[in-house]
């Protein structure tokens, strides 16, 4: 049986690779609220054997990161949804993600208006023309309508870290990657702490989390 995540050719000989949405629980409360269509979720887009997500830090640099599929640290994997297919081969897709990274800086992350689920929705629309399931980011959409009622600590979230990049080898074709370096944390709320678990290598349980270098950083 072939790997569902690997690229292949369709009946017309065109290359295509699955685009998969991996969804995680941020809190056990989801087990009780999911039945009414609500919950607090993280999501990532899986393409060509890697999962891509968006997280916060305090700097005007890429907040797009990559991790082993279904193993994003700090969250509990819930389920996957196959969204469709992309015709981009791995090399072209990598350049695409580097361009996307320049649009998603870590210091622009916002829990209500520009979070990880907004990122995966954008990626799904660009790659497949389809939206992600509405329940994944429903709480944020409700938050937009009720933002005046939300405390400031839940309207803006950041992580006190700086992404650092290292160059890749052009000869072996290895991918551009970056590894975040942890700085001294400041006082943050529970929502911020979830993001810190996501992006800090010290809390990754041995799972490598690497930031994608944006195309303007060469």
Biotite code that builds the C-alpha atoms (Angstrom):
import biotite.structure as struc

atoms = struc.array([
    struc.Atom([0.000, 0.000, 0.000], chain_id="A", res_id=1, res_name="UNK", atom_name="CA", element="C"),
    struc.Atom([1.482, 3.370, -1.020], chain_id="A", res_id=2, res_name="UNK", atom_name="CA", element="C"),
    struc.Atom([2.184, 6.243, 1.307], chain_id="A", res_id=3, res_name="UNK", atom_name="CA", element="C"),
    struc.Atom([-0.810, 8.620, 1.286], chain_id="A", res_id=4, res_name="UNK", atom_name="CA", element="C"),
    struc.Atom([1.534, 11.550, 1.860], chain_id="A", res_id=5, res_name="UNK", atom_name="CA", element="C"),
    struc.Atom([3.788, 10.905, -1.147], chain_id="A", res_id=6, res_name="UNK", atom_name="CA", element="C"),
    struc.Atom([3.394, 12.606, -4.498], chain_id="A", res_id=7, res_name="UNK", atom_name="CA", element="C"),
    struc.Atom([2.179, 10.677, -7.534], chain_id="A", res_id=8, res_name="UNK", atom_name="CA", element="C"),
    struc.Atom([0.870, 11.147, -11.065], chain_id="A", res_id=9, res_name="UNK", atom_name="CA", element="C"),
    struc.Atom([-2.811, 11.251, -11.933], chain_id="A", res_id=10, res_name="UNK", atom_name="CA", element="C"),
    struc.Atom([-4.412, 9.522, -14.915], chain_id="A", res_id=11, res_name="UNK", atom_name="CA", element="C"),
    struc.Atom([-3.297, 12.359, -17.198], chain_id="A", res_id=12, res_name="UNK", atom_name="CA", element="C"),
    struc.Atom([0.320, 12.106, -16.059], chain_id="A", res_id=13, res_name="UNK", atom_name="CA", element="C"),
    struc.Atom([0.210, 15.284, -13.957], chain_id="A", res_id=14, res_name="UNK", atom_name="CA", element="C"),
    struc.Atom([2.120, 15.373, -10.658], chain_id="A", res_id=15, res_name="UNK", atom_name="CA", element="C"),
    struc.Atom([0.049, 15.767, -7.492], chain_id="A", res_id=16, res_name="UNK", atom_name="CA", element="C"),
    struc.Atom([0.632, 15.482, -3.753], chain_id="A", res_id=17, res_name="UNK", atom_name="CA", element="C"),
    struc.Atom([-1.950, 15.268, -0.946], chain_id="A", res_id=18, res_name="UNK", atom_name="CA", element="C"),
    struc.Atom([-2.629, 18.346, 1.202], chain_id="A", res_id=19, res_name="UNK", atom_name="CA", element="C"),
    struc.Atom([-3.639, 17.256, 4.699], chain_id="A", res_id=20, res_name="UNK", atom_name="CA", element="C"),
    struc.Atom([-4.886, 19.255, 7.683], chain_id="A", res_id=21, res_name="UNK", atom_name="CA", element="C"),
    struc.Atom([-3.631, 17.894, 11.014], chain_id="A", res_id=22, res_name="UNK", atom_name="CA", element="C"),
    struc.Atom([-5.708, 19.096, 13.961], chain_id="A", res_id=23, res_name="UNK", atom_name="CA", element="C"),
    struc.Atom([-4.694, 19.187, 17.637], chain_id="A", res_id=24, res_name="UNK", atom_name="CA", element="C"),
    struc.Atom([-6.457, 19.886, 20.925], chain_id="A", res_id=25, res_name="UNK", atom_name="CA", element="C"),
    struc.Atom([-5.121, 22.793, 22.972], chain_id="A", res_id=26, res_name="UNK", atom_name="CA", element="C"),
    struc.Atom([-7.200, 21.785, 25.990], chain_id="A", res_id=27, res_name="UNK", atom_name="CA", element="C"),
    struc.Atom([-9.065, 18.684, 27.278], chain_id="A", res_id=28, res_name="UNK", atom_name="CA", element="C"),
    struc.Atom([-12.192, 20.853, 27.447], chain_id="A", res_id=29, res_name="UNK", atom_name="CA", element="C"),
    struc.Atom([-12.544, 20.190, 23.714], chain_id="A", res_id=30, res_name="UNK", atom_name="CA", element="C"),
    struc.Atom([-13.820, 16.716, 24.583], chain_id="A", res_id=31, res_name="UNK", atom_name="CA", element="C"),
    struc.Atom([-16.932, 18.363, 26.047], chain_id="A", res_id=32, res_name="UNK", atom_name="CA", element="C"),
    struc.Atom([-17.384, 21.322, 23.694], chain_id="A", res_id=33, res_name="UNK", atom_name="CA", element="C"),
    struc.Atom([-16.670, 19.615, 20.347], chain_id="A", res_id=34, res_name="UNK", atom_name="CA", element="C"),
    struc.Atom([-20.198, 18.140, 20.286], chain_id="A", res_id=35, res_name="UNK", atom_name="CA", element="C"),
    struc.Atom([-21.630, 21.672, 20.010], chain_id="A", res_id=36, res_name="UNK", atom_name="CA", element="C"),
    struc.Atom([-19.132, 22.715, 17.350], chain_id="A", res_id=37, res_name="UNK", atom_name="CA", element="C"),
    struc.Atom([-16.741, 24.640, 19.601], chain_id="A", res_id=38, res_name="UNK", atom_name="CA", element="C"),
    struc.Atom([-13.208, 24.087, 20.810], chain_id="A", res_id=39, res_name="UNK", atom_name="CA", element="C"),
    struc.Atom([-9.697, 25.503, 20.981], chain_id="A", res_id=40, res_name="UNK", atom_name="CA", element="C"),
    struc.Atom([-7.575, 23.883, 18.305], chain_id="A", res_id=41, res_name="UNK", atom_name="CA", element="C"),
    struc.Atom([-4.162, 24.129, 16.683], chain_id="A", res_id=42, res_name="UNK", atom_name="CA", element="C"),
    struc.Atom([-3.753, 22.999, 13.088], chain_id="A", res_id=43, res_name="UNK", atom_name="CA", element="C"),
    struc.Atom([-0.938, 22.431, 10.634], chain_id="A", res_id=44, res_name="UNK", atom_name="CA", element="C"),
    struc.Atom([-0.769, 21.737, 6.886], chain_id="A", res_id=45, res_name="UNK", atom_name="CA", element="C"),
    struc.Atom([1.010, 18.538, 5.854], chain_id="A", res_id=46, res_name="UNK", atom_name="CA", element="C"),
    struc.Atom([2.547, 18.406, 2.373], chain_id="A", res_id=47, res_name="UNK", atom_name="CA", element="C"),
    struc.Atom([5.448, 16.325, 1.032], chain_id="A", res_id=48, res_name="UNK", atom_name="CA", element="C"),
    struc.Atom([6.048, 14.608, 4.364], chain_id="A", res_id=49, res_name="UNK", atom_name="CA", element="C"),
    struc.Atom([6.366, 17.729, 6.541], chain_id="A", res_id=50, res_name="UNK", atom_name="CA", element="C"),
    struc.Atom([3.819, 19.653, 8.587], chain_id="A", res_id=51, res_name="UNK", atom_name="CA", element="C"),
    struc.Atom([3.795, 23.467, 8.483], chain_id="A", res_id=52, res_name="UNK", atom_name="CA", element="C"),
    struc.Atom([2.307, 25.742, 11.128], chain_id="A", res_id=53, res_name="UNK", atom_name="CA", element="C"),
    struc.Atom([2.363, 29.340, 12.297], chain_id="A", res_id=54, res_name="UNK", atom_name="CA", element="C"),
    struc.Atom([3.389, 30.532, 15.758], chain_id="A", res_id=55, res_name="UNK", atom_name="CA", element="C"),
    struc.Atom([4.300, 33.674, 17.641], chain_id="A", res_id=56, res_name="UNK", atom_name="CA", element="C"),
    struc.Atom([7.524, 35.401, 18.654], chain_id="A", res_id=57, res_name="UNK", atom_name="CA", element="C"),
    struc.Atom([8.472, 39.045, 19.142], chain_id="A", res_id=58, res_name="UNK", atom_name="CA", element="C"),
    struc.Atom([10.471, 39.624, 15.967], chain_id="A", res_id=59, res_name="UNK", atom_name="CA", element="C"),
    struc.Atom([9.721, 40.693, 12.356], chain_id="A", res_id=60, res_name="UNK", atom_name="CA", element="C"),
    struc.Atom([10.874, 37.365, 10.940], chain_id="A", res_id=61, res_name="UNK", atom_name="CA", element="C"),
    struc.Atom([9.271, 34.135, 9.806], chain_id="A", res_id=62, res_name="UNK", atom_name="CA", element="C"),
    struc.Atom([6.807, 32.574, 12.233], chain_id="A", res_id=63, res_name="UNK", atom_name="CA", element="C"),
    struc.Atom([6.193, 29.639, 9.891], chain_id="A", res_id=64, res_name="UNK", atom_name="CA", element="C"),
    struc.Atom([7.708, 26.429, 11.205], chain_id="A", res_id=65, res_name="UNK", atom_name="CA", element="C"),
    struc.Atom([7.952, 22.809, 10.149], chain_id="A", res_id=66, res_name="UNK", atom_name="CA", element="C"),
    struc.Atom([7.690, 19.677, 12.239], chain_id="A", res_id=67, res_name="UNK", atom_name="CA", element="C"),
    struc.Atom([7.170, 15.932, 11.856], chain_id="A", res_id=68, res_name="UNK", atom_name="CA", element="C"),
    struc.Atom([3.525, 15.338, 10.848], chain_id="A", res_id=69, res_name="UNK", atom_name="CA", element="C"),
    struc.Atom([1.039, 14.710, 13.669], chain_id="A", res_id=70, res_name="UNK", atom_name="CA", element="C"),
    struc.Atom([3.734, 15.342, 16.301], chain_id="A", res_id=71, res_name="UNK", atom_name="CA", element="C"),
    struc.Atom([3.597, 19.083, 16.939], chain_id="A", res_id=72, res_name="UNK", atom_name="CA", element="C"),
    struc.Atom([4.916, 19.404, 20.503], chain_id="A", res_id=73, res_name="UNK", atom_name="CA", element="C"),
    struc.Atom([2.757, 20.900, 23.232], chain_id="A", res_id=74, res_name="UNK", atom_name="CA", element="C"),
    struc.Atom([-0.553, 19.754, 21.769], chain_id="A", res_id=75, res_name="UNK", atom_name="CA", element="C"),
    struc.Atom([-2.589, 16.540, 21.606], chain_id="A", res_id=76, res_name="UNK", atom_name="CA", element="C"),
    struc.Atom([-3.169, 15.228, 18.091], chain_id="A", res_id=77, res_name="UNK", atom_name="CA", element="C"),
    struc.Atom([-6.882, 14.810, 17.367], chain_id="A", res_id=78, res_name="UNK", atom_name="CA", element="C"),
    struc.Atom([-7.456, 13.946, 13.702], chain_id="A", res_id=79, res_name="UNK", atom_name="CA", element="C"),
    struc.Atom([-6.532, 14.625, 10.073], chain_id="A", res_id=80, res_name="UNK", atom_name="CA", element="C"),
    struc.Atom([-8.594, 15.847, 7.139], chain_id="A", res_id=81, res_name="UNK", atom_name="CA", element="C"),
    struc.Atom([-7.440, 15.418, 3.548], chain_id="A", res_id=82, res_name="UNK", atom_name="CA", element="C"),
    struc.Atom([-8.199, 18.724, 1.850], chain_id="A", res_id=83, res_name="UNK", atom_name="CA", element="C"),
    struc.Atom([-7.176, 17.929, -1.701], chain_id="A", res_id=84, res_name="UNK", atom_name="CA", element="C"),
    struc.Atom([-4.026, 17.914, -3.813], chain_id="A", res_id=85, res_name="UNK", atom_name="CA", element="C"),
    struc.Atom([-1.321, 20.279, -4.997], chain_id="A", res_id=86, res_name="UNK", atom_name="CA", element="C"),
    struc.Atom([0.498, 19.990, -8.306], chain_id="A", res_id=87, res_name="UNK", atom_name="CA", element="C"),
    struc.Atom([3.676, 21.548, -6.885], chain_id="A", res_id=88, res_name="UNK", atom_name="CA", element="C"),
    struc.Atom([6.685, 19.194, -6.756], chain_id="A", res_id=89, res_name="UNK", atom_name="CA", element="C"),
    struc.Atom([8.829, 19.379, -3.579], chain_id="A", res_id=90, res_name="UNK", atom_name="CA", element="C"),
    struc.Atom([11.351, 21.975, -4.825], chain_id="A", res_id=91, res_name="UNK", atom_name="CA", element="C"),
    struc.Atom([8.665, 24.337, -6.113], chain_id="A", res_id=92, res_name="UNK", atom_name="CA", element="C"),
    struc.Atom([6.620, 23.879, -2.958], chain_id="A", res_id=93, res_name="UNK", atom_name="CA", element="C"),
    struc.Atom([9.613, 24.761, -0.803], chain_id="A", res_id=94, res_name="UNK", atom_name="CA", element="C"),
    struc.Atom([10.052, 28.070, -2.634], chain_id="A", res_id=95, res_name="UNK", atom_name="CA", element="C"),
    struc.Atom([6.337, 28.697, -2.222], chain_id="A", res_id=96, res_name="UNK", atom_name="CA", element="C"),
    struc.Atom([6.595, 28.183, 1.548], chain_id="A", res_id=97, res_name="UNK", atom_name="CA", element="C"),
    struc.Atom([9.572, 30.542, 1.771], chain_id="A", res_id=98, res_name="UNK", atom_name="CA", element="C"),
    struc.Atom([7.492, 33.216, 0.050], chain_id="A", res_id=99, res_name="UNK", atom_name="CA", element="C"),
    struc.Atom([4.590, 32.530, 2.412], chain_id="A", res_id=100, res_name="UNK", atom_name="CA", element="C"),
    struc.Atom([6.911, 32.848, 5.419], chain_id="A", res_id=101, res_name="UNK", atom_name="CA", element="C"),
    struc.Atom([7.519, 36.498, 4.531], chain_id="A", res_id=102, res_name="UNK", atom_name="CA", element="C"),
    struc.Atom([3.774, 37.113, 4.985], chain_id="A", res_id=103, res_name="UNK", atom_name="CA", element="C"),
    struc.Atom([3.591, 35.422, 8.386], chain_id="A", res_id=104, res_name="UNK", atom_name="CA", element="C"),
    struc.Atom([6.076, 37.044, 10.750], chain_id="A", res_id=105, res_name="UNK", atom_name="CA", element="C"),
    struc.Atom([6.025, 35.871, 14.333], chain_id="A", res_id=106, res_name="UNK", atom_name="CA", element="C"),
    struc.Atom([5.308, 39.355, 15.667], chain_id="A", res_id=107, res_name="UNK", atom_name="CA", element="C"),
    struc.Atom([2.094, 39.553, 13.596], chain_id="A", res_id=108, res_name="UNK", atom_name="CA", element="C"),
    struc.Atom([0.517, 36.526, 15.273], chain_id="A", res_id=109, res_name="UNK", atom_name="CA", element="C"),
    struc.Atom([-2.809, 37.315, 16.940], chain_id="A", res_id=110, res_name="UNK", atom_name="CA", element="C"),
    struc.Atom([-4.922, 34.769, 18.772], chain_id="A", res_id=111, res_name="UNK", atom_name="CA", element="C"),
    struc.Atom([-8.186, 36.099, 17.338], chain_id="A", res_id=112, res_name="UNK", atom_name="CA", element="C"),
    struc.Atom([-7.363, 37.628, 13.944], chain_id="A", res_id=113, res_name="UNK", atom_name="CA", element="C"),
    struc.Atom([-4.188, 35.888, 12.682], chain_id="A", res_id=114, res_name="UNK", atom_name="CA", element="C"),
    struc.Atom([-3.569, 32.558, 14.359], chain_id="A", res_id=115, res_name="UNK", atom_name="CA", element="C"),
    struc.Atom([-2.370, 29.120, 13.254], chain_id="A", res_id=116, res_name="UNK", atom_name="CA", element="C"),
    struc.Atom([-5.802, 28.224, 11.861], chain_id="A", res_id=117, res_name="UNK", atom_name="CA", element="C"),
    struc.Atom([-5.960, 31.382, 9.755], chain_id="A", res_id=118, res_name="UNK", atom_name="CA", element="C"),
    struc.Atom([-2.603, 30.271, 8.347], chain_id="A", res_id=119, res_name="UNK", atom_name="CA", element="C"),
    struc.Atom([-3.810, 26.771, 7.455], chain_id="A", res_id=120, res_name="UNK", atom_name="CA", element="C"),
    struc.Atom([-7.006, 28.198, 5.955], chain_id="A", res_id=121, res_name="UNK", atom_name="CA", element="C"),
    struc.Atom([-4.904, 30.474, 3.735], chain_id="A", res_id=122, res_name="UNK", atom_name="CA", element="C"),
    struc.Atom([-2.608, 27.602, 2.712], chain_id="A", res_id=123, res_name="UNK", atom_name="CA", element="C"),
    struc.Atom([-5.556, 25.340, 1.923], chain_id="A", res_id=124, res_name="UNK", atom_name="CA", element="C"),
    struc.Atom([-7.202, 27.971, -0.264], chain_id="A", res_id=125, res_name="UNK", atom_name="CA", element="C"),
    struc.Atom([-3.953, 28.637, -2.158], chain_id="A", res_id=126, res_name="UNK", atom_name="CA", element="C"),
    struc.Atom([-3.088, 24.979, -2.643], chain_id="A", res_id=127, res_name="UNK", atom_name="CA", element="C"),
    struc.Atom([-6.484, 23.335, -3.166], chain_id="A", res_id=128, res_name="UNK", atom_name="CA", element="C"),
    struc.Atom([-9.074, 26.111, -3.441], chain_id="A", res_id=129, res_name="UNK", atom_name="CA", element="C"),
    struc.Atom([-10.905, 24.647, -0.442], chain_id="A", res_id=130, res_name="UNK", atom_name="CA", element="C"),
    struc.Atom([-11.557, 25.972, 3.068], chain_id="A", res_id=131, res_name="UNK", atom_name="CA", element="C"),
    struc.Atom([-10.665, 24.052, 6.208], chain_id="A", res_id=132, res_name="UNK", atom_name="CA", element="C"),
    struc.Atom([-13.591, 22.705, 8.311], chain_id="A", res_id=133, res_name="UNK", atom_name="CA", element="C"),
    struc.Atom([-15.429, 25.611, 9.954], chain_id="A", res_id=134, res_name="UNK", atom_name="CA", element="C"),
    struc.Atom([-15.288, 24.168, 13.471], chain_id="A", res_id=135, res_name="UNK", atom_name="CA", element="C"),
    struc.Atom([-11.473, 24.330, 13.572], chain_id="A", res_id=136, res_name="UNK", atom_name="CA", element="C"),
    struc.Atom([-11.374, 28.144, 13.880], chain_id="A", res_id=137, res_name="UNK", atom_name="CA", element="C"),
    struc.Atom([-14.958, 28.915, 14.895], chain_id="A", res_id=138, res_name="UNK", atom_name="CA", element="C"),
    struc.Atom([-13.971, 30.233, 18.313], chain_id="A", res_id=139, res_name="UNK", atom_name="CA", element="C"),
    struc.Atom([-11.703, 32.856, 16.738], chain_id="A", res_id=140, res_name="UNK", atom_name="CA", element="C"),
    struc.Atom([-14.499, 34.011, 14.429], chain_id="A", res_id=141, res_name="UNK", atom_name="CA", element="C"),
    struc.Atom([-16.767, 34.386, 17.449], chain_id="A", res_id=142, res_name="UNK", atom_name="CA", element="C"),
    struc.Atom([-13.943, 36.270, 19.150], chain_id="A", res_id=143, res_name="UNK", atom_name="CA", element="C"),
    struc.Atom([-13.763, 38.780, 16.275], chain_id="A", res_id=144, res_name="UNK", atom_name="CA", element="C"),
    struc.Atom([-17.420, 39.659, 16.839], chain_id="A", res_id=145, res_name="UNK", atom_name="CA", element="C"),
    struc.Atom([-16.977, 39.824, 20.595], chain_id="A", res_id=146, res_name="UNK", atom_name="CA", element="C"),
    struc.Atom([-13.405, 41.162, 20.818], chain_id="A", res_id=147, res_name="UNK", atom_name="CA", element="C"),
    struc.Atom([-14.517, 44.151, 22.844], chain_id="A", res_id=148, res_name="UNK", atom_name="CA", element="C"),
    struc.Atom([-15.556, 41.717, 25.575], chain_id="A", res_id=149, res_name="UNK", atom_name="CA", element="C"),
    struc.Atom([-12.290, 39.794, 25.616], chain_id="A", res_id=150, res_name="UNK", atom_name="CA", element="C"),
    struc.Atom([-9.418, 40.643, 27.974], chain_id="A", res_id=151, res_name="UNK", atom_name="CA", element="C"),
    struc.Atom([-6.333, 42.103, 26.302], chain_id="A", res_id=152, res_name="UNK", atom_name="CA", element="C"),
    struc.Atom([-4.305, 39.047, 27.329], chain_id="A", res_id=153, res_name="UNK", atom_name="CA", element="C"),
    struc.Atom([-6.453, 36.906, 25.031], chain_id="A", res_id=154, res_name="UNK", atom_name="CA", element="C"),
    struc.Atom([-6.556, 39.386, 22.152], chain_id="A", res_id=155, res_name="UNK", atom_name="CA", element="C"),
    struc.Atom([-2.785, 39.498, 21.645], chain_id="A", res_id=156, res_name="UNK", atom_name="CA", element="C"),
    struc.Atom([-0.336, 36.678, 22.240], chain_id="A", res_id=157, res_name="UNK", atom_name="CA", element="C"),
    struc.Atom([3.440, 36.544, 21.761], chain_id="A", res_id=158, res_name="UNK", atom_name="CA", element="C"),
    struc.Atom([6.392, 34.410, 22.758], chain_id="A", res_id=159, res_name="UNK", atom_name="CA", element="C"),
    struc.Atom([9.704, 35.782, 23.963], chain_id="A", res_id=160, res_name="UNK", atom_name="CA", element="C"),
    struc.Atom([11.957, 33.975, 21.489], chain_id="A", res_id=161, res_name="UNK", atom_name="CA", element="C"),
    struc.Atom([14.115, 34.861, 18.522], chain_id="A", res_id=162, res_name="UNK", atom_name="CA", element="C"),
    struc.Atom([14.300, 32.576, 15.460], chain_id="A", res_id=163, res_name="UNK", atom_name="CA", element="C"),
    struc.Atom([17.854, 31.993, 14.265], chain_id="A", res_id=164, res_name="UNK", atom_name="CA", element="C"),
    struc.Atom([18.638, 30.643, 10.815], chain_id="A", res_id=165, res_name="UNK", atom_name="CA", element="C"),
    struc.Atom([21.385, 28.487, 9.383], chain_id="A", res_id=166, res_name="UNK", atom_name="CA", element="C"),
    struc.Atom([22.268, 28.124, 5.724], chain_id="A", res_id=167, res_name="UNK", atom_name="CA", element="C"),
    struc.Atom([21.521, 24.953, 3.816], chain_id="A", res_id=168, res_name="UNK", atom_name="CA", element="C"),
    struc.Atom([23.801, 23.143, 1.415], chain_id="A", res_id=169, res_name="UNK", atom_name="CA", element="C"),
    struc.Atom([22.967, 23.856, -2.203], chain_id="A", res_id=170, res_name="UNK", atom_name="CA", element="C"),
    struc.Atom([24.937, 20.820, -3.342], chain_id="A", res_id=171, res_name="UNK", atom_name="CA", element="C"),
    struc.Atom([22.926, 18.186, -1.464], chain_id="A", res_id=172, res_name="UNK", atom_name="CA", element="C"),
    struc.Atom([19.611, 19.948, -2.014], chain_id="A", res_id=173, res_name="UNK", atom_name="CA", element="C"),
    struc.Atom([18.792, 20.046, 1.683], chain_id="A", res_id=174, res_name="UNK", atom_name="CA", element="C"),
    struc.Atom([16.026, 22.402, 2.746], chain_id="A", res_id=175, res_name="UNK", atom_name="CA", element="C"),
    struc.Atom([16.475, 25.838, 4.283], chain_id="A", res_id=176, res_name="UNK", atom_name="CA", element="C"),
    struc.Atom([15.782, 25.626, 7.981], chain_id="A", res_id=177, res_name="UNK", atom_name="CA", element="C"),
    struc.Atom([16.070, 27.685, 11.118], chain_id="A", res_id=178, res_name="UNK", atom_name="CA", element="C"),
    struc.Atom([16.117, 26.807, 14.765], chain_id="A", res_id=179, res_name="UNK", atom_name="CA", element="C"),
    struc.Atom([14.617, 29.093, 17.424], chain_id="A", res_id=180, res_name="UNK", atom_name="CA", element="C"),
    struc.Atom([16.721, 30.072, 20.409], chain_id="A", res_id=181, res_name="UNK", atom_name="CA", element="C"),
    struc.Atom([14.987, 30.466, 23.747], chain_id="A", res_id=182, res_name="UNK", atom_name="CA", element="C"),
    struc.Atom([15.292, 33.811, 25.560], chain_id="A", res_id=183, res_name="UNK", atom_name="CA", element="C"),
    struc.Atom([14.318, 34.735, 29.085], chain_id="A", res_id=184, res_name="UNK", atom_name="CA", element="C"),
    struc.Atom([10.500, 34.512, 29.341], chain_id="A", res_id=185, res_name="UNK", atom_name="CA", element="C"),
    struc.Atom([8.333, 37.292, 30.656], chain_id="A", res_id=186, res_name="UNK", atom_name="CA", element="C"),
    struc.Atom([4.966, 37.016, 32.352], chain_id="A", res_id=187, res_name="UNK", atom_name="CA", element="C"),
    struc.Atom([2.450, 35.428, 29.975], chain_id="A", res_id=188, res_name="UNK", atom_name="CA", element="C"),
    struc.Atom([-1.016, 33.964, 30.266], chain_id="A", res_id=189, res_name="UNK", atom_name="CA", element="C"),
    struc.Atom([-2.091, 30.363, 29.681], chain_id="A", res_id=190, res_name="UNK", atom_name="CA", element="C"),
    struc.Atom([-2.739, 30.918, 25.973], chain_id="A", res_id=191, res_name="UNK", atom_name="CA", element="C"),
    struc.Atom([0.755, 32.339, 25.576], chain_id="A", res_id=192, res_name="UNK", atom_name="CA", element="C"),
    struc.Atom([2.193, 29.352, 27.431], chain_id="A", res_id=193, res_name="UNK", atom_name="CA", element="C"),
    struc.Atom([0.645, 26.998, 24.869], chain_id="A", res_id=194, res_name="UNK", atom_name="CA", element="C"),
    struc.Atom([2.480, 28.872, 22.108], chain_id="A", res_id=195, res_name="UNK", atom_name="CA", element="C"),
    struc.Atom([5.718, 28.700, 24.093], chain_id="A", res_id=196, res_name="UNK", atom_name="CA", element="C"),
    struc.Atom([5.438, 24.917, 24.330], chain_id="A", res_id=197, res_name="UNK", atom_name="CA", element="C"),
    struc.Atom([4.891, 24.884, 20.579], chain_id="A", res_id=198, res_name="UNK", atom_name="CA", element="C"),
    struc.Atom([7.959, 26.885, 19.613], chain_id="A", res_id=199, res_name="UNK", atom_name="CA", element="C"),
    struc.Atom([10.541, 26.237, 22.316], chain_id="A", res_id=200, res_name="UNK", atom_name="CA", element="C"),
    struc.Atom([12.990, 23.383, 21.536], chain_id="A", res_id=201, res_name="UNK", atom_name="CA", element="C"),
    struc.Atom([13.474, 22.820, 25.275], chain_id="A", res_id=202, res_name="UNK", atom_name="CA", element="C"),
    struc.Atom([9.827, 21.739, 25.498], chain_id="A", res_id=203, res_name="UNK", atom_name="CA", element="C"),
    struc.Atom([9.676, 19.795, 22.251], chain_id="A", res_id=204, res_name="UNK", atom_name="CA", element="C"),
    struc.Atom([10.235, 16.369, 23.791], chain_id="A", res_id=205, res_name="UNK", atom_name="CA", element="C"),
    struc.Atom([13.047, 15.600, 21.368], chain_id="A", res_id=206, res_name="UNK", atom_name="CA", element="C"),
    struc.Atom([10.966, 16.600, 18.325], chain_id="A", res_id=207, res_name="UNK", atom_name="CA", element="C"),
    struc.Atom([12.721, 19.098, 16.063], chain_id="A", res_id=208, res_name="UNK", atom_name="CA", element="C"),
    struc.Atom([10.817, 22.301, 15.327], chain_id="A", res_id=209, res_name="UNK", atom_name="CA", element="C"),
    struc.Atom([12.416, 24.489, 12.642], chain_id="A", res_id=210, res_name="UNK", atom_name="CA", element="C"),
    struc.Atom([11.389, 27.869, 11.311], chain_id="A", res_id=211, res_name="UNK", atom_name="CA", element="C"),
    struc.Atom([11.111, 28.227, 7.529], chain_id="A", res_id=212, res_name="UNK", atom_name="CA", element="C"),
    struc.Atom([13.489, 30.859, 6.177], chain_id="A", res_id=213, res_name="UNK", atom_name="CA", element="C"),
    struc.Atom([11.550, 33.541, 4.300], chain_id="A", res_id=214, res_name="UNK", atom_name="CA", element="C"),
    struc.Atom([12.520, 34.144, 0.677], chain_id="A", res_id=215, res_name="UNK", atom_name="CA", element="C"),
    struc.Atom([13.822, 37.677, 1.324], chain_id="A", res_id=216, res_name="UNK", atom_name="CA", element="C"),
    struc.Atom([16.435, 36.306, 3.774], chain_id="A", res_id=217, res_name="UNK", atom_name="CA", element="C"),
    struc.Atom([19.185, 34.811, 1.630], chain_id="A", res_id=218, res_name="UNK", atom_name="CA", element="C"),
])
